[in-house]
């Protein structure tokens, strides 16, 4: 009888233990910063969240392309952003909800990581490693906020940043609680972005090892991104000050400190080798079993923009025959023309991203060519003159692919027109056209059946996600 009772007691105790099992594949937040291995894994996961197919690993870049005038929709598929292309988005649109959700998910992961490093993680890995990890998280957070601003807030030029921006969430949320937070101004969001990037510049390493010079943040990553941010704000002297930290005054325009970033002799190498010195920061993809390692169908750049008979994407968007491909100044001998593909029916597609399913092309976030053109534009706009360095910079990019051409615009208006066209050619398909149009308050041109959209018209910026409006009682719509 006693033996039976003991057996029953033991059995009951075991069953109680089963009610609170220790997870084998996840780690509780209270233990997440217990070891250097766990901290490193979390740091890498921030990049994984950024490169989600619903965010910078796919659709954010897609949206930057579609909001411009250089692509034509082929399928009228709402799932693959035909409403983005037609400038006809609703609050409940898939594009709106997923971009907002993944952007803020990435921001919250950064916040949770920063909080954890401050409370415990830095004591585990040491001060030097701890501040470097926090700098990486702050750079990812800055890029996430910047990206959301380009879609969901008025451009800085409209009111000098005084218009409603985004909810500025800087503390990690790890449990259920209030989601209510009013929108900070556009200027306040940019101020935080620059604070994060300045911190990153100070505390990131000058160089990383191996491929990490492309796939993880270093000092030049932060500086390069600041040239983009200040350009978006129209703060041209600041663009110049940042670029001058790493760009020499005369050719060859190779970075003077940190990672030796430089233009590649052959533009096509940038989209095949992935780890060249031109790639300041890229998001790597692979065939790993993890879903974060590639963007997936209906998210990837190749599935939107590339077509061949042997390795077809879904060919959602062809190149607009009246777009930049029709520019007579973009010569047939320009090497960048080799990054286009012409189908038998005459339709043309972009061939920068060509990996078949599961679509493992690396996604370029910022290239050295952009830093050079950011500096060239800032020099001309800040002084209202076409100076010698600006001409050298724009021609460094042009002549890398078209050595037979020397651009020599004589007036500021001609130079800025030429530079914006050069950006359309150089960064075709890389997501910069939409932000280039809006930062300058330019009308988004009509293309195909899609109407133009002026800067004062509804739809010039996106509506706020219906889910955010539902959960956040202090949120206002655009």
C-alpha positions as CSV (number, residue, x, y, z in Angstrom):
1,X,0.0,0.0,0.0
2,X,2.8,2.4,0.9
3,X,4.6,1.5,-2.3
4,X,1.5,2.2,-4.3
5,X,1.1,5.5,-2.6
6,X,4.7,6.4,-3.2
7,X,4.3,5.6,-6.9
8,X,1.2,7.7,-7.1
9,X,2.9,10.6,-5.5
10,X,5.9,10.3,-7.8
11,X,3.6,10.1,-10.8
12,X,1.6,13.2,-9.7
13,X,4.8,15.2,-9.2
14,X,6.0,14.3,-12.7
15,X,2.7,15.4,-14.2
16,X,2.9,18.7,-12.4
17,X,6.4,19.2,-14.0
18,X,4.9,18.6,-17.4
19,X,2.6,21.6,-16.9
20,X,5.6,24.0,-17.1
21,X,8.1,22.4,-19.6
22,X,11.3,24.1,-20.4
23,X,11.2,25.1,-24.1
24,X,13.9,23.4,-26.1
25,X,13.9,25.8,-29.1
26,X,13.2,29.1,-27.5
27,X,14.8,31.1,-24.7
28,X,12.9,33.1,-22.1
29,X,13.7,36.8,-22.0
30,X,15.2,36.5,-18.5
31,X,17.8,34.0,-19.8
32,X,18.3,35.5,-23.3
33,X,21.4,37.5,-22.3
34,X,23.1,34.8,-20.2
35,X,25.9,33.9,-22.6
36,X,27.9,35.4,-25.4
37,X,26.5,32.8,-27.8
38,X,22.9,33.9,-27.1
39,X,23.8,37.5,-27.4
40,X,25.5,37.0,-30.7
41,X,22.5,35.0,-32.0
42,X,20.1,37.8,-31.0
43,X,22.3,40.5,-32.7
44,X,22.2,38.5,-36.0
45,X,18.4,38.1,-35.6
46,X,18.0,41.9,-35.9
47,X,19.5,41.7,-39.4
48,X,17.3,38.8,-40.1
49,X,14.2,40.8,-39.1
50,X,15.4,43.7,-41.3
51,X,15.8,41.4,-44.3
52,X,12.4,39.9,-44.0
53,X,10.7,39.6,-47.4
54,X,8.0,41.9,-46.1
55,X,10.5,44.6,-45.4
56,X,14.0,45.5,-46.6
57,X,14.7,42.0,-47.9
58,X,12.1,42.4,-50.6
59,X,8.9,44.4,-50.5
60,X,10.3,47.7,-49.2
61,X,12.6,47.8,-52.2
62,X,9.8,46.7,-54.5
63,X,7.6,49.6,-53.3
64,X,10.4,52.2,-53.9
65,X,10.5,50.9,-57.5
66,X,6.8,50.9,-58.1
67,X,6.1,54.4,-56.8
68,X,8.4,55.6,-59.6
69,X,7.7,55.7,-63.3
70,X,10.0,53.0,-64.7
71,X,7.9,49.9,-64.3
72,X,4.6,48.6,-65.8
73,X,2.3,46.2,-63.9
74,X,1.7,43.0,-65.8
75,X,-0.8,41.1,-63.5
76,X,-3.1,43.5,-61.7
77,X,-2.5,41.3,-58.6
78,X,-3.3,43.1,-55.3
79,X,-1.2,40.5,-53.4
80,X,1.9,41.7,-55.4
81,X,1.3,45.4,-55.0
82,X,-0.7,46.4,-58.0
83,X,-2.4,49.0,-55.8
84,X,1.0,50.4,-54.8
85,X,1.9,50.8,-58.5
86,X,-1.5,52.4,-59.3
87,X,-1.2,54.8,-56.3
88,X,-4.5,53.5,-54.9
89,X,-3.9,52.1,-51.5
90,X,-6.3,51.5,-48.7
91,X,-5.5,51.3,-44.9
92,X,-6.3,47.6,-45.1
93,X,-4.0,46.8,-48.1
94,X,-1.6,43.9,-47.7
95,X,1.3,46.2,-48.6
96,X,0.4,48.8,-46.0
97,X,-0.2,46.4,-43.1
98,X,2.8,44.1,-43.7
99,X,5.3,46.9,-44.2
100,X,4.1,48.7,-41.0
101,X,4.0,45.5,-39.0
102,X,7.4,44.2,-40.0
103,X,9.0,47.6,-39.7
104,X,7.8,48.0,-36.1
105,X,8.5,44.4,-35.3
106,X,12.1,45.0,-36.3
107,X,12.2,48.3,-34.3
108,X,10.8,46.5,-31.2
109,X,13.3,43.7,-31.5
110,X,16.1,46.3,-31.6
111,X,14.6,48.0,-28.5
112,X,14.3,44.7,-26.6
113,X,17.9,43.9,-27.5
114,X,19.2,47.3,-26.4
115,X,17.3,47.1,-23.2
116,X,18.7,43.6,-22.5
117,X,22.2,44.7,-23.3
118,X,22.0,47.6,-21.0
119,X,20.5,45.6,-18.1
120,X,22.6,42.4,-18.4
121,X,24.2,41.6,-21.7
122,X,27.1,44.1,-21.5
123,X,28.2,42.6,-18.2
124,X,28.3,39.2,-19.9
125,X,30.4,40.2,-23.0
126,X,32.3,43.1,-21.7
127,X,32.0,46.9,-22.3
128,X,33.7,47.0,-25.7
129,X,31.6,44.2,-27.2
130,X,28.5,45.4,-25.5
131,X,28.6,48.9,-26.9
132,X,29.4,47.5,-30.4
133,X,26.3,45.2,-30.2
134,X,24.1,48.2,-29.1
135,X,25.6,50.3,-32.0
136,X,24.5,47.5,-34.5
137,X,21.0,47.5,-33.0
138,X,20.7,51.3,-33.2
139,X,21.8,51.3,-36.8
140,X,19.2,48.7,-37.7
141,X,16.6,50.7,-35.8
142,X,17.6,53.9,-37.6
143,X,17.3,52.3,-41.0
144,X,13.9,50.8,-40.1
145,X,12.5,54.2,-39.0
146,X,14.0,55.9,-42.0
147,X,12.3,53.3,-44.3
148,X,8.9,53.7,-42.7
149,X,9.1,57.5,-43.0
150,X,9.6,57.2,-46.8
151,X,6.2,55.5,-47.0
152,X,4.0,56.7,-44.2
153,X,5.0,60.4,-43.5
154,X,5.2,63.6,-45.4
155,X,8.6,64.5,-46.9
156,X,10.9,66.6,-44.7
157,X,10.7,69.4,-47.3
158,X,7.0,69.8,-46.6
159,X,7.0,72.0,-43.6
160,X,10.7,71.5,-42.6
161,X,9.8,68.3,-40.8
162,X,6.9,69.7,-38.9
163,X,4.2,67.3,-40.2
164,X,3.1,64.1,-38.4
165,X,5.7,61.4,-38.5
166,X,5.5,58.1,-36.7
167,X,5.0,56.8,-33.2
168,X,8.6,56.9,-31.7
169,X,8.9,53.7,-29.8
170,X,12.3,53.4,-28.0
171,X,11.5,50.9,-25.2
172,X,11.1,47.2,-25.9
173,X,7.7,45.6,-25.5
174,X,7.9,42.0,-24.2
175,X,4.4,41.6,-22.8
176,X,0.8,42.7,-23.4
177,X,0.2,46.3,-22.6
178,X,-1.0,49.6,-24.0
179,X,-0.2,50.4,-27.6
180,X,-1.4,54.0,-27.4
181,X,1.2,56.5,-28.6
182,X,0.8,59.7,-30.6
183,X,2.8,60.4,-33.7
184,X,6.0,62.4,-33.2
185,X,6.9,64.9,-35.9
186,X,8.9,64.0,-39.0
187,X,11.7,66.1,-37.6
188,X,11.7,64.3,-34.3
189,X,11.9,60.9,-36.1
190,X,14.8,62.1,-38.2
191,X,16.5,63.5,-35.1
192,X,16.3,60.0,-33.5
193,X,17.5,58.4,-36.7
194,X,20.6,60.7,-36.7
195,X,21.2,60.1,-33.0
196,X,21.2,56.4,-33.6
197,X,23.5,56.7,-36.6
198,X,25.9,59.0,-34.8
199,X,26.1,56.6,-31.9
200,X,26.7,53.8,-34.4
201,X,29.5,55.7,-36.2
202,X,31.3,56.3,-32.9
203,X,31.0,52.7,-31.6
204,X,31.0,50.4,-34.6
205,X,34.3,48.9,-35.7
206,X,36.3,50.5,-38.5
207,X,36.2,47.1,-40.3
208,X,34.7,43.7,-39.8
209,X,36.1,40.3,-40.9
210,X,35.5,38.7,-44.3
211,X,31.9,39.0,-45.7
212,X,30.9,40.9,-42.5
213,X,32.3,44.0,-44.2
214,X,29.2,43.8,-46.3
215,X,26.6,42.1,-44.2
216,X,27.2,43.7,-40.8
217,X,27.4,47.3,-39.9
218,X,30.8,49.1,-39.6
219,X,31.7,52.8,-39.3
220,X,31.4,53.5,-43.0
221,X,27.9,52.0,-43.0
222,X,26.7,54.6,-40.6
223,X,28.4,57.4,-42.4
224,X,27.1,56.3,-45.8
225,X,23.5,56.0,-44.4
226,X,23.8,59.5,-42.9
227,X,24.5,60.9,-46.4
228,X,21.2,59.4,-47.5
229,X,19.3,60.6,-44.5
230,X,20.6,64.2,-44.7
231,X,19.9,64.2,-48.5
232,X,16.3,63.2,-47.7
233,X,16.1,66.2,-45.3
234,X,17.6,68.6,-47.8
235,X,20.4,69.3,-45.4
236,X,23.1,69.5,-48.1
237,X,26.0,70.9,-46.1
238,X,25.6,68.0,-43.7
239,X,25.7,65.5,-46.6
240,X,29.0,67.1,-47.6
241,X,30.4,66.9,-44.1
242,X,29.6,63.3,-43.7
243,X,30.8,62.2,-47.2
244,X,34.0,64.1,-46.7
245,X,34.9,61.8,-43.8
246,X,35.4,58.9,-46.3
247,X,35.3,60.3,-49.9
248,X,38.6,61.8,-51.1
249,X,38.5,65.2,-52.9
250,X,39.8,63.8,-56.2
251,X,39.7,60.5,-58.1
252,X,40.0,57.7,-57.6
253,X,37.2,58.0,-55.1
254,X,38.1,55.2,-52.8
255,X,37.3,55.4,-49.1
256,X,40.0,57.1,-47.1
257,X,39.4,55.2,-43.9
258,X,37.7,52.1,-42.6
259,X,36.5,49.5,-45.1
260,X,38.2,50.4,-48.5
261,X,34.9,51.0,-50.3
262,X,35.2,51.8,-53.9
263,X,33.5,51.5,-57.3
264,X,33.9,48.2,-59.0
265,X,35.3,48.3,-62.6
266,X,32.4,46.3,-63.8
267,X,28.9,47.2,-62.5
268,X,27.6,43.7,-63.2
269,X,30.0,42.2,-60.7
270,X,28.1,43.9,-57.9
271,X,25.1,41.8,-58.5
272,X,26.9,38.5,-58.9
273,X,29.8,38.5,-56.4
274,X,27.8,40.4,-53.7
275,X,30.8,41.0,-51.4
276,X,32.8,43.5,-53.5
277,X,34.0,46.7,-51.9
278,X,31.2,48.7,-53.6
279,X,28.6,47.0,-51.4
280,X,28.7,49.1,-48.3
281,X,25.8,47.2,-46.8
282,X,23.8,44.4,-48.3
283,X,21.3,41.8,-46.9
284,X,22.5,38.2,-47.6
285,X,20.2,35.4,-48.7
286,X,20.9,31.7,-48.8
287,X,19.2,28.3,-49.1
288,X,19.4,27.7,-45.3
289,X,16.4,26.0,-43.8
290,X,15.6,29.2,-41.8
291,X,12.8,31.2,-43.4
292,X,14.7,34.4,-42.6
293,X,17.5,33.4,-45.0
294,X,15.6,34.2,-48.2
295,X,12.5,36.4,-48.9
296,X,10.3,33.8,-50.6
297,X,7.9,33.9,-53.5
298,X,5.9,37.1,-53.9
299,X,8.4,38.9,-51.8
300,X,11.7,38.6,-53.7
301,X,13.1,41.1,-56.2
302,X,13.6,38.4,-58.9
303,X,10.1,37.2,-58.7
304,X,8.8,40.8,-59.3
305,X,11.1,42.1,-62.0
306,X,12.9,39.3,-63.9
307,X,11.9,36.9,-66.6
308,X,13.6,34.2,-68.8
309,X,12.2,31.0,-70.2
310,X,14.6,28.9,-68.1
311,X,14.4,30.6,-64.7
312,X,11.1,32.6,-64.7
313,X,10.1,34.8,-61.9
314,X,6.4,35.6,-61.7
315,X,7.2,38.6,-63.9
316,X,4.9,41.0,-62.1
317,X,6.5,44.2,-63.6
318,X,8.2,44.9,-66.9
319,X,10.2,48.0,-67.7
320,X,8.2,51.0,-68.9
321,X,9.1,51.5,-72.5
322,X,8.6,55.2,-72.0
323,X,10.7,55.3,-68.8
324,X,14.4,55.6,-68.2
325,X,15.1,52.8,-70.7
326,X,14.0,55.2,-73.5
327,X,16.6,57.9,-72.5
328,X,18.7,58.6,-75.5
329,X,21.6,59.6,-73.3
330,X,21.7,56.1,-71.9
331,X,23.8,54.6,-74.7
332,X,23.4,51.0,-76.0
333,X,27.1,50.5,-75.2
334,X,26.6,51.4,-71.5
335,X,27.4,48.3,-69.4
336,X,24.3,48.9,-67.4
337,X,22.2,48.0,-70.4
338,X,23.5,44.4,-70.0
339,X,21.5,44.3,-66.8
340,X,18.3,44.4,-68.8
341,X,16.6,41.5,-70.5
342,X,14.4,41.7,-73.6
343,X,11.8,39.0,-74.0
344,X,10.8,37.6,-77.4
345,X,7.6,39.8,-77.4
346,X,9.8,42.9,-77.0
347,X,9.0,43.5,-73.4
348,X,12.0,44.3,-71.2
349,X,12.8,43.3,-67.7
350,X,15.4,44.1,-65.1
351,X,18.2,41.6,-64.8
352,X,20.0,42.7,-61.7
353,X,18.3,40.0,-59.5
354,X,18.2,36.7,-61.4
355,X,18.4,33.9,-58.9
356,X,15.7,31.3,-59.4
357,X,13.4,30.1,-56.5
358,X,14.0,30.3,-53.6
359,X,15.4,33.7,-54.8
360,X,18.8,34.1,-53.0
361,X,20.0,37.4,-54.6
362,X,21.5,39.6,-52.0
363,X,19.6,42.8,-51.5
364,X,21.8,46.0,-51.8
365,X,20.9,48.5,-49.0
366,X,23.5,51.1,-49.9
367,X,26.3,51.1,-52.5
368,X,29.4,53.3,-52.8
369,X,28.0,54.7,-56.0
370,X,25.1,56.2,-54.0
371,X,27.5,57.9,-51.6
372,X,29.3,59.5,-54.5
373,X,26.1,60.8,-56.2
374,X,24.8,62.0,-52.8
375,X,27.9,64.1,-52.4
376,X,27.7,65.4,-56.0
377,X,24.1,66.5,-55.6
378,X,24.7,68.1,-52.2
379,X,27.7,70.1,-53.5
380,X,25.7,71.6,-56.3
381,X,22.5,72.2,-54.3
382,X,24.3,73.7,-51.4
383,X,26.3,76.3,-53.4
384,X,24.0,76.7,-56.4
385,X,26.9,76.2,-58.6
386,X,28.3,73.3,-60.7
387,X,31.7,72.7,-59.2
388,X,34.6,70.6,-60.3
389,X,34.3,67.8,-57.8
390,X,30.6,67.3,-58.5
391,X,31.4,66.8,-62.2
392,X,34.2,64.4,-61.3
393,X,31.8,62.4,-59.0
394,X,29.0,62.1,-61.5
395,X,31.4,61.1,-64.3
396,X,33.1,58.5,-62.1
397,X,29.7,56.7,-61.9
398,X,28.8,57.3,-65.5
399,X,32.2,56.4,-67.0
400,X,32.6,53.2,-65.0
401,X,29.9,51.8,-67.3
402,X,30.1,54.2,-70.2
403,X,33.6,55.5,-70.7
404,X,32.7,57.1,-74.0
405,X,30.5,59.7,-72.3
406,X,31.5,62.8,-70.3
407,X,28.6,64.6,-68.6
408,X,29.1,68.3,-68.6
409,X,25.9,70.1,-67.6
410,X,26.6,73.8,-67.5
411,X,23.8,75.0,-65.2
412,X,22.6,73.9,-61.8
413,X,19.2,73.0,-63.3
414,X,20.9,70.9,-66.0
415,X,23.2,69.3,-63.5
416,X,20.4,68.3,-61.1
417,X,18.3,66.9,-64.0
418,X,21.3,64.9,-65.2
419,X,22.1,63.6,-61.7
420,X,18.5,62.5,-61.1
421,X,18.6,60.7,-64.4
422,X,21.9,59.1,-63.5
423,X,20.4,57.9,-60.3
424,X,17.5,56.3,-62.2
425,X,19.9,54.5,-64.5
426,X,22.4,53.4,-61.8
427,X,19.9,52.4,-59.2
428,X,17.2,51.0,-61.4
429,X,15.3,48.4,-59.5
430,X,17.1,49.1,-56.2
431,X,14.2,51.0,-54.6
432,X,15.6,54.6,-54.6
433,X,13.3,56.2,-57.2
434,X,10.2,56.6,-55.0
435,X,12.1,58.3,-52.2
436,X,14.0,60.5,-54.7
437,X,10.7,61.8,-56.0
438,X,9.1,62.5,-52.7
439,X,12.1,64.0,-50.9
440,X,12.1,66.8,-53.6
441,X,8.3,67.1,-53.6
442,X,8.2,66.1,-57.2
443,X,5.1,64.8,-58.9
444,X,5.1,61.0,-59.2
445,X,4.7,60.6,-63.0
446,X,1.9,58.6,-64.6
447,X,2.9,55.3,-66.1
448,X,0.7,52.9,-68.1
449,X,-2.8,53.1,-66.6
450,X,-1.5,54.5,-63.3
451,X,-2.2,58.2,-62.8
452,X,0.3,60.8,-61.8
453,X,0.2,61.9,-58.1
454,X,1.2,65.4,-57.1
455,X,2.7,66.2,-53.7
456,X,-0.6,67.8,-52.4
457,X,-2.8,65.0,-53.6
458,X,-4.2,62.2,-51.4
459,X,-2.2,59.1,-51.8
460,X,1.2,60.8,-52.3
461,X,2.1,59.1,-49.1
462,X,0.6,55.9,-47.8
463,X,-2.4,55.6,-45.4
464,X,-1.7,54.3,-41.9
465,X,-2.2,50.6,-41.3
466,X,-5.7,49.8,-40.3
467,X,-4.3,47.5,-37.6
468,X,-2.3,50.3,-36.0
469,X,-5.4,52.6,-36.1
470,X,-7.4,49.9,-34.4
471,X,-4.9,49.1,-31.6
472,X,-3.5,52.6,-31.0
473,X,-6.2,55.0,-29.9
474,X,-3.8,58.0,-30.2
475,X,-2.9,57.3,-33.8
476,X,-4.1,59.5,-36.6
477,X,-4.4,58.7,-40.3
478,X,-2.7,60.5,-43.2
